[in-house]
Amino acid sequence: MHVVAIIPALNEEASIGLVLRDLPRSAVARVIVVDNGSSDGTTAAATLAGATVVREPRRGYGSACLAGIAALPPECDVVVFLDADHSDHAEEVVLVLAPIASGSADLVIGSRLLGAAEPGALLPQARFGNRLACFLMRVLFGHRFTDLGPFRAITRAALDRIGMVDTNFGWTVEMQVKALQHRLRVAEVPVSYRRRTGVSKITGTVSGTVRAGTKILWTILKYATWARPRALPVARARR
């Protein structure tokens, strides 16, 4: 597989080098860091660490991911998404890729709730929001997820098929809901999670938490107006 990693980054100068250091290049052929309007040295740090840097001045997690997708090389078979704050264990990309490599999944979610999360890494509001969103997806779409974790992998064919459009907080849940709508094979694998470097721009603030939560719930309800698909089982890999 030709795997490309897309890493959205906003003012992550202190952590992006650590993420790129941990990401095994034996598993990932190319890394695209999308600088989402940083005012620090994120671009310089990412370039120094060997990543291709794409600039996307329009703020928003989804906007950054879409810019990364637009920069994918034609030979790309699989896309990995992960955060730039060093909260994800980038070396576990091999676990996230395994179900796709074996031909058993089109989309793999790295579940922090199934894995080992460092104390304090997942704030209470994040845990609550995850549980609520996953509960709603189970009720409305008949499918059980455990997490909306940003560490995930998807085949290029599946990514093109679902046609992602969200430009901010609804990105991860849009991908999961659309995967169900398009009847993709979905798997979850346990991943580790550590406290991020710096303060979260979403769950680290009250306004960010409210805006993110509102958009996630709105996205689920929006796509629930589509015809409900037949439920497909979520495969869970064990360590």
C-alpha positions as CSV (number, residue, x, y, z in Angstrom):
1,M,0.0,0.0,0.0
2,H,1.1,3.5,-0.7
3,V,0.1,5.3,2.5
4,V,0.0,9.1,3.0
5,A,-0.5,10.7,6.4
6,I,-2.3,14.1,6.6
7,I,-1.7,16.1,9.8
8,P,-3.6,19.3,10.3
9,A,-1.6,21.7,12.5
10,L,-2.3,25.1,14.1
11,N,0.5,26.5,16.2
12,E,2.1,23.2,17.0
13,E,5.7,24.1,16.7
14,A,6.6,22.4,20.0
15,S,5.0,19.0,19.1
16,I,4.9,18.5,15.3
17,G,8.6,17.3,15.2
18,L,7.8,14.7,17.9
19,V,4.8,13.4,15.9
20,L,6.9,13.1,12.7
21,R,9.7,11.5,14.7
22,D,7.4,8.8,16.0
23,L,5.6,8.1,12.7
24,P,7.3,5.0,11.1
25,R,8.3,5.9,7.6
26,S,8.4,2.2,6.8
27,A,4.6,2.2,7.0
28,V,4.0,5.7,5.7
29,A,5.4,6.8,2.3
30,R,4.7,10.5,2.6
31,V,3.5,13.0,5.3
32,I,1.5,16.1,4.5
33,V,1.3,18.6,7.3
34,V,-1.3,21.3,6.7
35,D,-0.4,24.5,8.4
36,N,-3.8,26.0,9.2
37,G,-2.7,29.6,9.7
38,S,0.0,29.2,12.3
39,S,1.7,32.2,13.8
40,D,4.6,30.2,15.2
41,G,7.3,28.1,13.6
42,T,5.1,25.1,12.7
43,T,5.9,25.1,9.0
44,A,9.7,25.3,9.6
45,A,9.6,22.5,12.2
46,A,7.5,20.3,9.9
47,T,9.8,20.9,6.9
48,L,12.9,20.3,9.0
49,A,11.4,16.9,10.0
50,G,10.9,15.9,6.4
51,A,7.2,16.6,5.9
52,T,5.6,18.2,2.8
53,V,3.9,21.4,4.1
54,V,0.6,22.7,2.6
55,R,-0.8,26.0,3.7
56,E,-4.5,26.5,4.4
57,P,-5.2,29.9,5.8
58,R,-9.0,29.2,6.1
59,R,-9.3,28.1,9.7
60,G,-11.0,24.8,10.6
61,Y,-10.0,21.2,11.2
62,G,-12.0,20.1,8.2
63,S,-10.6,22.8,6.0
64,A,-7.1,21.6,6.8
65,C,-8.0,18.0,6.1
66,L,-9.6,18.9,2.8
67,A,-6.5,20.9,1.8
68,G,-4.4,17.8,2.6
69,I,-6.7,15.6,0.5
70,A,-6.3,18.0,-2.4
71,A,-2.5,17.6,-2.2
72,L,-2.6,13.8,-2.3
73,P,-0.4,12.2,-4.9
74,P,-2.1,10.0,-7.5
75,E,-0.4,6.9,-6.3
76,C,-1.9,7.2,-2.8
77,D,-3.9,4.0,-1.8
78,V,-4.6,4.8,1.9
79,V,-4.9,8.0,3.8
80,V,-4.1,8.3,7.6
81,F,-5.3,11.2,9.6
82,L,-3.8,12.1,13.0
83,D,-3.3,15.1,15.2
84,A,-0.2,17.3,15.4
85,D,-0.3,17.8,19.2
86,H,1.5,14.5,20.1
87,S,-1.5,13.1,21.9
88,D,-1.8,10.2,19.4
89,H,0.9,7.6,19.5
90,A,2.0,7.9,15.9
91,E,4.0,4.7,16.0
92,E,0.7,2.8,16.4
93,V,-0.2,3.6,12.8
94,V,0.7,0.0,12.0
95,L,-2.3,-1.1,14.2
96,V,-4.6,1.4,12.5
97,L,-3.5,0.2,9.1
98,A,-3.7,-3.5,9.8
99,P,-7.4,-4.1,9.0
100,I,-7.0,-2.3,5.7
101,A,-3.9,-4.2,4.9
102,S,-5.7,-7.5,5.6
103,G,-8.5,-6.5,3.3
104,S,-11.1,-6.5,6.0
105,A,-11.9,-2.8,6.3
106,D,-12.2,0.4,4.3
107,L,-12.2,2.7,7.3
108,V,-10.4,2.2,10.6
109,I,-11.0,4.3,13.7
110,G,-8.4,4.4,16.4
111,S,-10.5,4.2,19.5
112,R,-9.0,5.9,22.6
113,L,-11.7,4.4,24.7
114,L,-10.9,0.8,23.8
115,G,-7.2,1.5,24.3
116,A,-5.0,3.0,27.0
117,A,-5.6,6.7,27.7
118,E,-3.2,8.5,30.0
119,P,-5.0,10.0,33.1
120,G,-6.1,13.5,32.1
121,A,-5.6,13.0,28.4
122,L,-9.3,12.7,27.7
123,L,-11.1,15.5,29.5
124,P,-14.5,14.8,31.0
125,Q,-16.3,16.9,28.4
126,A,-14.6,15.0,25.6
127,R,-15.6,11.6,27.1
128,F,-19.2,12.8,27.6
129,G,-19.3,14.2,24.0
130,N,-17.9,11.0,22.6
131,R,-20.4,8.8,24.5
132,L,-23.4,11.0,23.4
133,A,-22.4,11.1,19.8
134,C,-21.8,7.4,19.6
135,F,-25.1,6.7,21.4
136,L,-26.9,8.9,18.8
137,M,-25.2,7.1,15.9
138,R,-26.2,3.8,17.4
139,V,-29.9,4.9,17.8
140,L,-30.2,6.7,14.4
141,F,-28.0,4.5,12.2
142,G,-28.0,1.2,14.0
143,H,-24.2,1.0,14.3
144,R,-22.0,1.0,17.4
145,F,-18.9,3.1,17.5
146,T,-17.0,3.8,20.7
147,D,-15.0,6.9,19.7
148,L,-14.7,9.8,17.3
149,G,-11.0,9.6,17.5
150,P,-9.0,11.7,15.0
151,F,-6.4,8.9,14.5
152,R,-7.9,7.0,11.6
153,A,-7.1,5.4,8.2
154,I,-9.3,5.2,5.1
155,T,-8.7,3.8,1.6
156,R,-8.4,6.5,-1.1
157,A,-11.3,4.8,-3.0
158,A,-13.5,5.0,0.0
159,L,-12.5,8.6,0.8
160,D,-13.3,9.7,-2.8
161,R,-16.6,7.8,-2.6
162,I,-18.0,9.5,0.5
163,G,-17.1,13.0,-0.6
164,M,-16.1,14.8,2.6
165,V,-17.3,18.5,2.9
166,D,-17.2,19.6,6.5
167,T,-14.8,22.4,7.2
168,N,-14.6,22.3,11.0
169,F,-15.7,20.3,14.1
170,G,-18.0,17.9,12.2
171,W,-15.3,16.3,10.2
172,T,-14.7,13.1,12.1
173,V,-18.4,12.3,12.7
174,E,-19.2,13.1,9.1
175,M,-16.7,10.5,7.9
176,Q,-18.2,7.9,10.2
177,V,-21.8,8.6,9.4
178,K,-21.1,8.7,5.6
179,A,-19.2,5.4,5.9
180,L,-22.4,3.9,7.2
181,Q,-24.5,5.6,4.5
182,H,-22.2,4.2,1.8
183,R,-22.0,0.8,3.4
184,L,-18.2,0.8,3.9
185,R,-16.6,-1.9,6.0
186,V,-15.7,-0.2,9.3
187,A,-13.3,-1.4,12.1
188,E,-12.1,0.0,15.4
189,V,-8.8,-0.8,16.9
190,P,-7.5,0.2,20.4
191,V,-5.0,3.0,20.4
192,S,-3.0,4.8,23.2
193,Y,-3.6,8.4,24.0
194,R,-1.4,10.8,26.0
195,R,-1.9,14.4,27.2
196,R,-1.4,16.7,24.4
197,T,1.5,19.2,24.2
198,G,0.0,22.6,25.0
199,V,-3.7,23.5,25.5
200,S,-6.5,22.0,23.4
201,K,-8.1,24.6,21.1
202,I,-11.4,22.7,21.3
203,T,-12.0,20.9,24.6
204,G,-9.5,23.2,26.4
205,T,-11.9,26.1,26.3
206,V,-15.6,26.4,27.1
207,S,-16.5,28.1,23.8
208,G,-14.6,25.5,21.9
209,T,-16.3,22.7,23.7
210,V,-19.8,24.2,23.1
211,R,-19.1,24.9,19.4
212,A,-17.6,21.5,18.7
213,G,-20.4,19.7,20.6
214,T,-23.1,21.6,18.8
215,K,-21.6,20.9,15.4
216,I,-21.1,17.2,16.0
217,L,-24.7,16.7,17.1
218,W,-26.0,18.8,14.2
219,T,-24.0,16.7,11.8
220,I,-25.4,13.5,13.1
221,L,-28.9,14.7,12.9
222,K,-28.4,16.2,9.5
223,Y,-27.3,12.9,8.0
224,A,-30.0,11.0,9.9
225,T,-32.5,12.4,7.5
226,W,-31.0,10.1,4.8
227,A,-32.3,6.5,4.4
228,R,-31.0,4.4,7.2
229,P,-28.6,1.6,6.1
230,R,-28.7,-1.9,7.3
231,A,-26.4,-2.1,10.4
232,L,-23.0,-3.5,9.9
233,P,-20.9,-5.0,12.7
234,V,-17.9,-3.0,13.9
235,A,-14.8,-5.3,14.0
236,R,-12.6,-4.7,17.0
237,A,-9.0,-5.8,17.0
238,R,-7.4,-7.0,20.2
239,R,-3.8,-6.1,21.2
